Structures are given as C-alpha cells and as structure tokens.
C-alpha cells in the first residue's frame, strides 16, 4: 500500500515537472519568436532611418552633428543586434538598450529639425522618408512592447517558488527587456 502511494506521488511529481518544463519551453519559444520579429522590425527601421539621414545630411551644414550622431548610433544598434544571438539574457542587452534610447532621442531631434527648417519642410523626398521612418519606428515600438510583455511573463513564471529552484537545472534563465533602461530583478 505504501509503495502504491509512493509510486503515485512520484508519478504526480514527474507529471508536474514535465508540465512545468513544457510550459516554460513554450513561453521561451514565444519570447524567441517575438525577439525575431523585434529584430526584423529594428533592422527595417534602421534601413529607413539610414535613407532619411542620408537626405537630411544634405540639408544640414557640414559641422552639424545630428546626422553624424544618428549614423553612429545606427551603427552601434546594428552591431549590438549582430552580436546578440537570440533574446538577451539579463545583463547582455545593455549596449542594445543604450543604442535604442539614443536613437529615439536623435529621431526626435531630427523631427524638430525638419519641422523648424522651411527648406526641409518643403522637400517632398525628405517628408516621405521622414514618414516612412516614423511608421517603421512605430512598428518597431509595437514589437518592443510585445517582446517586453512576453519577457515579463516569462520572468514572472521563472520566479515562482518551486520553478525558481528548478529553472537553472532545466536550462532556463531570466531574460532582459529591451529599451527600458532597466533590468528585471
């Protein structure tokens, strides 16, 4: 009788372990899919941004640093993306987050430059490129929010009492949100 109870308990624990592993694996795959979408949207935004900056620079004085800084942060963003293989584990996405935050500041500055300069406002090509960049940035922002929401849920699942003990043994570790300037605890 005790053997039957012990066997039933063992089967229940094993079923829970397998279920928990499958749940975490499913969540991790969803995060990786969201990372892939975010990566694609970011690269697309950087392409649009590059086109915009090339035309924007032709309207600006040679000593103006806005276009130069935008190119620098686009390059840093691209390098950080190339160096990142899959969703960033905690602490590994810092350069990418910094580049993304700097690019957002630069895009706002470039928008103000276009709005305040009559010659730039009159350029149909510059306006079209600015709109294309803005749309791709909005799409990238939506992908960022989606990715961060999935990472938050995944990290919350990893922090559950029993799962916290088993996750490292099963090969799961917390992931970092993108562009938030913070790391989850």
N, C-alpha and C positions, 0 to 999 in steps of 0.2 A: 504494500500500500504506500509506504514512504517512497519507494522507488518510482511509483507512478506519479506521485505528487512532485518529486524532484524532476522527473522527466518532463512533466507538464510545465513546470516553472522554467526549465531550460529551453523548451520549445517556445514559450512565450517571450523569453528574453531574446532569443535568436530572431524571432519574428520581429520584435521591436527594433533590434539592431539593423536588420536588413531593411525594414521600412524606413528607419531614420537615415540610413545610408542612401537609399533611393531618393528620398525627399531632398536631402542636401545635394545629391548629384544633379537632380532635376533643376533645383534652384541655381546651381553653379552653371549649368548649361544655358539657362535663361540669361544669366549675367553675361556669359561669354558671347551669346548672340547679340545682346544689347551693346556690348563693347564693340563688336564688329560693326554694327550699324553706326555707332557713335564715331568710330574710327573713319568709316567711309564718309560720313557727313562732315567731319572735321577736315579731311583731305579735300573734299569738294569745296568747302568754304574757303580753305586756303588757296585753292586754284582761282576762285572768283576774286578773292582778295588780292592775289598777285596781279590779275588783269587790271583791277581797279587801281592799284598802287602804281602800276606802270604808266597809266594815263594821268593819274593825279600828279605824279612827279613832274610831268611835262608842264604843268601849270604853276608849279612852285619854284621859288628861287633856289638856286643850287645849294645855298647854305642852309636851307630849311631842313630840319632833321626829322620831320614827321615821316616822310616816305622811307628814309633810311632806317628809322627805328621800326617801322612796320615790317620792312623786309627782314630785319634782324630777328624780330620775334616770330615771324612766319617761319624762318629757317629753324629757329630754336624749337618751335612747335613741331615741325616736320621731323627734326632729329629725335625729339623725345618720342614721337609716335613710332618712328623706325626702331628705336631702342626698346620699346615696350612690346613684348610678345605676350599678348593676352591681357586680360583685366589686371590692373596693378594691385599687387598685394600692399598692405599698409607700409607706407614709407617710400615706396618706389615711384609714385606718381607726382612727386613734388615739383620736378622740373616742368613736367607737362602742365600741372595746375598753374604754376607761375607764368609760363608762356601764354596760356589761355587767358589768364587775368590781364596780362599786359596787352595782349591783342585786343581785348574788349575795350580797354582804355584808349588804345590807338584808333580803333574803329570809331569810337565816339568823337575823338579829336578830329579825325578826317571828315566825319559828317558835319561837324561845326565849320571846318574849313570850307567845305563845298557850299554850305548854306550861306556863309558870310562873304563869299567872293562872287561878284556878279559874273565874271568871265566863266568861272566853274559852273555856276548855276545855268548859264546859257548853253553849256556844252551838252548836247543830246547824248553823245557817246559816254561821257562821264556820268551823267544821270542814269543811263541804262545800266552801266557797270555798277554804280552805287546801289541801285535797286536789286540787281542780281546778287550782289554781295550781301545785302541786307536780308534778302529772302533765304539765302543759303545759311546765313548766320542764325536766323530764326529756326530753321530746320535743325541745325546743329544744337541749338539751345534746347529744343524739344527732346532730342536724343539724349542730351546730357541729363535732363530731368528724369527721363525714363530709366536710363542707366543707374543714376544715383538712387532712385526709388528701389530698384531691384537689388542693388548692393546693400542698401539699408535693411531690407527684408532678409537678405541672406545673412548679413552680420548679426541681425537680431536672432535668427534661428541658431546661429553658432553660439550665441551667448546663453542659451537655455541651460539650466543647471546640469543635466546629465549629458547633453550634447557638448557642452564646453569641455568636459573631460575626454570625450571620445573623438571629437573632431580632429585633433592633431594626429591621433593614431590612425584615423581613417583617411588622412591626407587632405583635410580641409583647413583653410586658414582664412582669416578676415581679409577683406578687400578694401581698397581705398576709393572713396568717391572722387569724382573729377571736378576740378574747377571750383571747389568750395572753400579752398584755403584752410581746410581743417582736416584732421584725421579722426576717424571714429575711435573711441576707446574700447 
